[in-house]
């Protein structure tokens, strides 16, 4: 009997060792598969847009060479606007500035108008969201006002401020305001009542309730409104600057059209798209960052 028991010990030990090795092998295989899948997704996310861009460039190039087509192709655009691309920060005074200065001027206007809209919109959204009666009263009004095109506000702002700069900032403000208010108020209204009950039990009130419970719970809705608004603000400033003039990417595009500099116009549109993409992705990253913080 003792001999059998002594022989069973090494057998059991070898079985456990084999199981551990098998588990570690399976874990390593899972990690490797996840890593390879991540690398594959990264490569595909680069190759697919690159391939689509190549096809678009080829079609564009062939179309530009057709008769009665004045649109320059990608090769001609790069050749004619080489100095504009390589020297974006030149400054010859007045409105004769590089595309970097034009973009920076537009971003400054967007920054001022958008910041004011975010401040006012979040506060009003919280106040409206806390009262269902107030939400029912003002929601139809906001839904009507938000459908007015950005350029529809420009004559009103010019009449109110009599200057191009403040008028453009006001257009940014009023265009960005509505998505922030609406999304914030909806986020506040959808906070579970259990949160409020728990805060009463633990005597969490005032500013502590605002920062610890209300803002984190409504953060996804608030940042959705902020992300929508930043895109609308960038669209609005380009359109507004075409009419107000001065230094700015919108007026640069309009001036390029009037001067028949179509290559410069196309380059400016590419930069507008890239900046818009960066603004959208940047706000999305900020939203995810604060969303993860609120979950913790």
N, C-alpha and C positions, 0 to 999 in steps of 0.2 A: 504493500500500500504506500509506504513512504517513497519507494522508488518511482511509482507512478506520479505522485504529487510533485516530486523533484523534477521529473521530466516535463510536467505540464507548465512549470514556471518559465523556462526559456522559450517554450512554444508560444505562450501568451505574450511574452516580451517581444518576440519577433513579429507577431501579428500587430501589436501596437506600433512598432517601428515602421512596419509596412504601411499602416494606416496613416501615420504622420507624414511619411514621404509622399503618399498619394495625395493627401490634402494640400501639402505644400506645392506639389506639382500642379494640381488643379488651380490653386491660387495664382501661381506664377503664370499659368496659361491664360487665366482670366485677365490678369494685369496686362500681359502682352497683347491680348486681343483688343482690350480697351485702348491701349496706347496706339496700336496700328489703326484702329478705327478713327481715333482722334487725328492722327497724321493724315489719313485718307480724306477726312472731312475738310481739314485745313487746305490740303492740296487742291481738292475739288472746288473749294470756295474761291480759290485764286484762278485756277485754270478755266473754269466755266465762264466767269465774267470776262476773262481775257479773250477767250475764244469768241464770245458774243461780240465783244468790242472789235475784234479783228474782222469779223464778218460785216459788222456795221460800217467800218472804215472802208472796206473793199466796195461795198454797195454805194457808199457815199462818193468814193473816188470815181467810179464808173458813171454815176448819175451826173456829176459835175462836168464831165467831158461831153455830155450830150449837147446838141445844138439848142440855142436860145435859152441856155441855163447860165445865169450869172453867178450862181452860188459857187464859191471856191471849194475845191476839194481839200482833203486833209493835208496832202503834201504841199499844195499852194498856200494853205493857211499857215502852216508851220514856217515856210520860207519867208512869206511876207511879214509875219508877226514875230520873227525871231528876236528882234530887239525888245519888243514888248514883253516877251516871255523871259528873256535873259536879264533884263534890267527893269524889274518891277518897281524899283524905288527911286527912279529919277524924278527930279523936281525942277521944272523950268519956270515956276511961278504961276500965279493965277490958277486956271483950271488945267494947265498942261502938266499933269503929274502921271507917274507910273501907275500901273494897275494895282500895285500893292497899296498905294496911298488911297486910291479910289475905294478899294474894299475896306480899308481901315476906317475911312470916313463913314461909310455906310454902316459898318459894324458899331461904330460909336453911337449913331442915331438909334440903331436897333437896341443896343445895350441900355440906353436911357429910357426909351419908350417901353421896352419889355420889362425892365426892372420895376418901373412904376406900375405897369399892368399887373405884374406878379404880386406886388405888395398890396395894391388895392383889391385885386381879384380874390386873393386868398382870404383877406379879412372879410370882405362882403360875402364870399361863399360860405364861410363859417357862420356868420350871423344869420344868413338866409337858411342854411341847412339846419340850424338849431330850432327853427320855427317852421312847421309844415304850412301854417297859414301864410307866412311871408313867402315861402317858396311858391305856393299856388298863385299868389298875387303877382309876383314879378316874373315867373318863368315864361309866360306868354310874351311879355315885353322883351325879355332877353332873346327869346327865339326869333322874334321879328328883327331886332337890331343886329343880331349876329349874321343875318343873311344879306345885309347891305355890303356891297363890294367895297374893298379898301379905298379905291379911287372915288367912291361916292362921298366919302368923308372929306376929301381934299378941298373942295370949294368951301365947305363950312370952316375948316381949319384955317384956310387962307384968309377968309373974312374975319375970323376971330383973332388971329395973331399977326396978320399982315407981313409975315416973314416966312421964307421958304424953310429954313432950318427947324424952327418950332412947329411949323405945320406938318413937316414930315414926321417928326417925333410924335405928334398927336395922332397921326394916322396909324403909326405903329402901336401906340398905346390902346386906341379904341379897337383896333383889329385883334390885338392879343387878349383883350380883357374878357370877352365873353366865354371862350372855352375854359378859362381858368375859373371863372365864377361858377359856371354850370357844373363842371366836374367836381369842384371842391364842395359845393352844396350837396350834390348827390352822394359824395363820399361821407359827408357828415351825417346825412340822413340814414345811411346804411350801416352806421355803427351799431352793433348789437346792444340792446337794452341791458344785457347782463354786465357789460363793461361799466355802465353808469351805476348799476346796483352795487357792483364790487367796489367801485370808487367811494360810494357812500359808506359801505361797511368799514373800509380801511381809512375813511376820512381823508380821501384824496380830493382836494378841491382847489379852486382858483387856478393860478398859473401852473401849479404842479399837475393838475388834471389835464390842462391844456397841452403841456409838453410830454407827459408820461403816457397818456391814454388817447386823447383826441387826435393829435397830430399823427402819431404812428399808425393809428387805425385808418385814418383817411389818406395816408401818404400815397398809396397806389393811385387813387383817383386824382389827387392833387398833381402828381408828376405826369399823369396822362394828359391833364389839361395843359401843363407847362410844356410838354413835348409837342402837342398840337399847336400851341401858340407860337413857339419859336419858329416853326416852319412857316406859319402864316405871316409872322412879322418879317421874315426874310423876303417872302414873296411881295409883301406890301411895300417895303422900302425900295425895291427895284422899280416897281411901277410908279411910286410917288416921285422918285428922283428924276424920272424921265420928264415929268412936267414941271417940277420945281427948279431944276437946274443946279448949278454949283458943282462942287467936288463930290463925287459919289459914283458907284458902279452903275446905277440906273441911268444917270445923265451921260456917263461915258458910253454906254451902249447906244443911247439915242443919238449922241453926237457922232459916233462911228457910222451909224446908218445915214445920217444927213451928209456926212463927208464921203460916203461910198467906200468906207474902209470895212468891208465885210469880213475880212480876215480877223481884224482886231475885234469886231463884234462877236465872232464865233469863239475866239479865245476868251473873251470876257464872259460869255455864257458858260463855258466850261468851268471857269473859276467860280462863277455864281453857284453852279451845281455842286462843286466840290465843297465850298464853304457851307452850303445848305446841308450837305451830307454830314459834315463834321459837327455842325450845330445839333442836328437830330441825334446822331450817335452819342455825342457828348451828353446831351440831356437824358438819353436813355441809360447811359452808364451811371449818371448821378442818381437817377431814379432807382436803379437796381441796387446801388450802394446803400442809399438810405432805406430802401425796402428791406434789405437784409439786416440792417441795424435795428429797424423797428421790430422785425421778427425775433431777433435775439432779446 
